[in-house]
């Protein structure tokens, strides 16, 4: 594993599993269609695990005492039945029932003795607003050490077809992983020899990295990266439960705003989130004077890296301008913030930290995590961000799974220490969704925060 992937694997803390998840809805027109969808998707997972994405058949192999980073190795006991389940949506079979079921699904950590992914089929979606009766949901969960957001979306999209009953996209040339990836298990002697050499190299590599990055570390940068991060309602100890919700925004309305304000759809989504946070915290009488700060992951995948596993990301810190009451003024300020954040994402302390992590011994990272938890220091750390907002755009054309059209796609990411709110901006051809993940202690059942998001969108796009 790369250093960042290994950090996501071994840096997991209590109540903070490091996996991503998603809900995808399909118009299956009842139980028979749902059964066909399940059979089709199971067959496609079996096929791509063999031919296109062998990482789905791989489990983690660790060295004793964490002498080196872990390895992905083929699981010779792999069985699809260990990763796929099937349930009926509990009554009253509406959106709150789906949210509760998915919250329980996301909260459960993955089994680390098996390949790190899981799928659940949910039938009986009979009373969801704006969803055809008899639809079927597919929940998917995959560890962040396997893929970043774009990689996971690409994997799941490749299971689909662009015409009813057509071949899946994974069958297209170059659709799978990098063919040079080798998941055979190295011998114990090879693993120890590599660990010995890596441990000789690390101090020299770390010294070289620090020398190279010294100007960035000591120069400092201006803008959001060094703006104050207020301690807010969401910067508390994170409980084990998960609460979700989402809103959808019409793509045509978004395109009009995009043209009017010369901004991006992601800018609009961040403006909506900023407005929702402002309203929610005002209602709680906890709105800080300074603007809340969001972490914005930015994909660094090159075109020739589309099939590679692991994480290819940089990060930027962007102010959500919760200090600005007017939605239109907030949007203009956020556009400037995000433009600057993207320009600086490969520079400064964020990039420097990622490069330094690459040279730290994995056992030291594990020890640090254990010490932070056992000493209680994890809950006293000053916040470095208030929330995460990640953008994972979906396919621009209508997708099908077999003959069932995809209705919606909602993404969810992991919570972090003392950062109990995560947003994902995702899209289908006709709409963009903002989904959120938190805990009951922070957002209750999620209804109020969902209403804040809807009202914030209404301020930019009045009916």
N, C-alpha and C positions, 0 to 999 in steps of 0.2 A: 504494500500500500504506500501511497505517497504520504508525506508528513501530515498534510491537512486531512486526508482521509483517515489516517491512523488516529489523529487527534479526535475526530468525530466518533470513532469507534471506542477508544479507550478513555476518552474524556467524558463519557456519559456519567451523570450524577443522579442521585435519587430523585424521583419524580420528573426527571428531564430526559426521557428517551430521545435519541437523535435520529428520528425517522421523519420522512415526509409522507403525506397521504393525499388521497383525492377521492372525490365522488364524481362518478360519471353516470348520467341518466340516459336511458334509451326508451324509445317508444316501441314496446313489444306487444301492446294490445292484448294483454292478459297472460294467464299462466302458460299456455302452450307456446306463445312467443318467447316468454321468459325462459322456458326449458330449452328452446332451440338456441337462444342466446348463450345460455350457460354451457351447453354442449359445444357450441362453436368456439367460445372463448377458451374453454379448457383445452380443446384440440390445438388452438393457436398458441397458447402458452407452452404446451408440450413441444410444438414444432420449433418455436423460436428459441426455446431453451437449448435445444439440440443443435440448431443450425445457424442461428443469427445472434443470440445473446447468451452465450454459455455462462456468463456471470450469474445468471439465474440458477445455475446448478452448483454454484460455488459457496463454500462456507469459509469461515475464518480459521486460520491455523496460527496460533500464537507460540512464541518461544517462551520457555520457562524464565521466570523472573523478568520478563519483558526486556530481554537483552537486545532486541532489535524490533523493528516494525513487524506487524503481522503480515501474513500472506493470504491471498485468495487461492484455495485449492479445490479441485473438483470433489463434490460429495458423492462417493460411490453408493450411498444409500438414498440418493435423491428420489423423492416420490411426490408427484403433484398433489396427492391427497393430504400431505402435510401442510400445504400452503393455501388450500382452497376450502371455503365453507359456504353454507347456503342457509339463509334464514328468511322468515316472513316478517315484514314490518309490523310491529305491534300496533294495536288499535290506539288511537283513532286513525292511524295511517296517514297522518298529515305531516307538514314540514317539521313542527316541533318533535314529533315522534322520530322522524329521520335524523334530526339533529342530535337527539339524545342517544340513539343507537350508534351513530357515527362517533360521537364523543367517547363512548365506551370503547369502541374499536380503536380509535387513535390512542387512547390512554394506555392500552396494554402494550408493554414492550415486546419486541420480537424475540423469538427463541434463538439465542446466540449459538446453539449447537447445530443449527440448520442454516441453509441459505436465507439471507435476511430480507425476505419479502412475504407478503400475505395478501390474499384476495378474498372478499366476501360478496356473494350475490344476495341481493335483497329484493324479494318480490312483494307484490301487493301494494304498490304505491297508488292508492285509489283516491286520496283526498288532498293531493298537493296542488296548491294554486298554480295555474299556468302550466301544469304538467298533465298530459293525457292520462285518463284512468287506465289502470293496468300496466303502467310503466314498470321498468326494472332498473334498480340501481346497482352499480358495481363499485364497491369500496376497494381501494388498493393502498397498500402501505409498503414502503421500501426504505431501507436504511440510507442515511445521507452519506455514509462512507462508500456506498455502491455507485451512486449517481448524484450530481447536482440537480437542481430543478429542471433545467433544460434537457439534461440527459434522461431523467425519468419521464418527462413528457414525451420525448422522442421515442423512448421504448414503448410507452403505452399507445402512442399514436400509430406506431408501426403495426400494431395488432389490427388496425382498422382497414377498411377499403373505401374508395371514393365513389364507387357505384354500388347499388344494391346487389349483393351476391357476388361481387367481384373479388379478385385476389387481394390478400392483405399486403399492405405497403411494405412489410418486412421482406417480402419476396423481391423487391426492387433491387437492382445492383447497388452495392455499397450501403445498404440500409442497416446492416448489423454492426457489430463491434469491429474494432481494429483486428484484422486477421492475425497480426503478430502477437496478440495477447496469449500468454502461455499460462494455463491454470494447472499444469501438472505439479504434483507435490515434490519439492526438492528434498533430497535426502537430509537426514539430521546433520550429517557431517557438512554438507553444503550450507545449510542454514547457519550453523555455528561458525563456519569459516567466513561467511558473509558478515555476520554480526561482529566478529573479531575485527575485520577490516573496516567496517563502517564505524566502529567505536574508536579506531585509530584516526580515521579521517575527520570525525565530527569536530573535535576542538579546533583543528586547522580551518575547516570549512566555516565554523562559527566566527572565528577571528577574521577571516577574509570577508565574510558577509557584513560584520559590524564595521569594518574599515570602509567597505564600499558604501554602506548606508549611513555612515556617520554624518555627512552633510545634511541628509534628509532628517535624521533624528534630532539634530541640534538646531537646524535652521528654523523649523516650525513652519506652519502654513497659516494662512488667513482663512476666514469664512467659517462655514458650519463645522468643519473638523475641529476647530478650537473654540467654538461657541460654548457657553455654559450649558450643561445638561441638568435641567431641574429634576429634583427628586419628586416623582409624582405617584399617583394612585396605583399605577401598574408596575412600579419598581418595588415589589414586595416579594417575600418568599413564595415560591410557586408550589401550589398543592398538586396532588396526583391526578385529580379529575380534569376533564377537558369539556369545554362548552364552545359550541360553534354557532355561526349564523352567516348570512350573506345577503347582499342586494344585487340586483342586475340593472344595468344601464343600457339604454337603446343605442345601438351603434350609429344610427343615422343622426341622433341628437349629439352624440359625441363628435362625429365628424364636423358638424356645424360649429361646435364650440372650438374644436381644434383649428378650424379655419379662421374663426373670428378672433381668437386670441394668439394665433401663431404659436401654438404650444403642442405638446404631445398628449395622447390619451393617458399615458402614465402620469403626466403632470396633473391632469384633471382628476384622476383617481386619488392622487396624493392630496389634492386640494379637498376632495370630498372627505377623506380620512381626517385631515386636519380640522375641518369644520365639525365632524362628528365627535372627535376627541374634545374639542373646545366645548361643545354643548354638553357632552356627558360629564366632563369635569366641573363645568359651571353648576350643573344640577347637583353634583356631589359636594359643591363648595370647596373644590380642591384644584382649581385651575391655577397653575403657576404663572408668575408674571412673565418669565422668559418662555420662548417658544419650545415646545417639545421637539426632540430630535429623533429622527428615524434612521435606522441602518438600511441602506439600499444595496443589496447584492447586485453585482454587474457581471454578466458572463464574459469570460475571456477566451472562450472557445474559438479557435480559428476554424476556417472551413475544412481544413484537413484533419480536425480533431472531432468531427461530429460523431464518429463511432466510438470514441474512447470512453472508458469508464472513469469513475472518480469525479472529483470536483475541479472545475476550471473557472474560478471566480475571483473577482476582486470586490472591494466594498467601498461605499461612500457613505458619509453621514450627511443627511439632508434635513434642514429645518422644515417642519410641517406648518409653520407660521400660525400656530394656535393663538398667537398674540394679536392676530389681525381679524377683526369682527366681520368685515365685508368679504363675501366669498369671491367676488371678481378681483378685488385687490389682492386677496390671498393667492389666487391662481397665478397672477402675473409675477408675484414675488417667488412663488414655488418654482415657476418655470426658470427663473434666473438661478435659483438654488440648485435645481437638478442639472442644469447645463454645466454649472461650475463643478458640481460633484462628480459628474462623469469625466470631465477633463482632468480632475485631480485624483481619480480613483486608482490610477496606476502609480501614484507618487505618494509622498508624505508618509505619516506614521502608520497608516493602515496597511499599505503595501510593505513597509519595512517590517511590521510585526509578522506578516505572513511569511516573509523570507527568513526571519529569525526562527520561527517555529519549525521551519524545515530542517534546522540543524540541532534542535534540542533532543536529548535522549528520551525515547518514549517512556522509560521507567520513571524519569524525573517528572514528566507530565502527569503520569498516573499517581505518583506520590503527592504532587501538589494538589490534585483534585481531592484525594483522600484526606489530606490535611485540612483543606478549606472546609470540607463537610464536617469532619470530626471535631474541629476546633470551633465551629459555628461562625467562622469568618466569612463564609460564603454569603451569609445573610446581612453582613454589615458593609459589603463593598459598595463604594460610591457608584452610582449609575453611569455608564458610558453611553447608553442610548435609552430611549423610552419605549420604543416599539420597533418592529421590523416591517418593512413594506417591500415585497418582492414581486416582480412582474414576470409572469410565465405565459406569454401569448400562445394561444392554441392555433390549430389549423385554420387557414383562411377559406377553406372550402368545406362543404358539408361532408361529414364522415359517417360511415355505417359500420356496424359490426355484424357481418353477414348481411341480412336484409333489414336489420333494425337501425333506424337513424339515431344518431347521437343528438340528444336534446340539450344537454348542458354539461359543463365541466367545471368543478370547483376544486382548487388546490389548497393545501394546508401544510404549514411547516412546523419545526420544533420550537418550543419555548426555551428560553435561556435563563441562567441564574438571575433572579431579581428582575426579569423582563417577561412579564406575564401576558403579553399581547402580541400576536403575529397576524399580519395581513398578507393576503395573496391576491394579486390582480390577474385574472385569467380571462380568456375570451373564446367565443365561438363566432361564426360568421355574422350573426345578427345582434350580438350583445357582448358586453364586458361585465364581468362579475367582480365584486370585492367580497372576499370571504375573510372571516376572522376566527382566530382560535385563542381561547383564554381559559380561565377557571371560574367556578361558581363564586368563589370569594371575591373576585374582581369584577365580574359582569353579571352576577346573578344567573338567570336562565338565558341571558343574551338578548332578550326582547328589547330592553331599553337601548342598548348600544346599536342594535339593528335599526331601530327607529331613528336614532341619531344619524346613522349613515344615510338612511332614506331621506330624511329632512335636509341633510347637507347637500345631497344630490339635487333635491328640489330647489334649493337656493340658486344653483347654477342653471338648472333646467326647469323653470316653473311650468306647470301643466297649462 
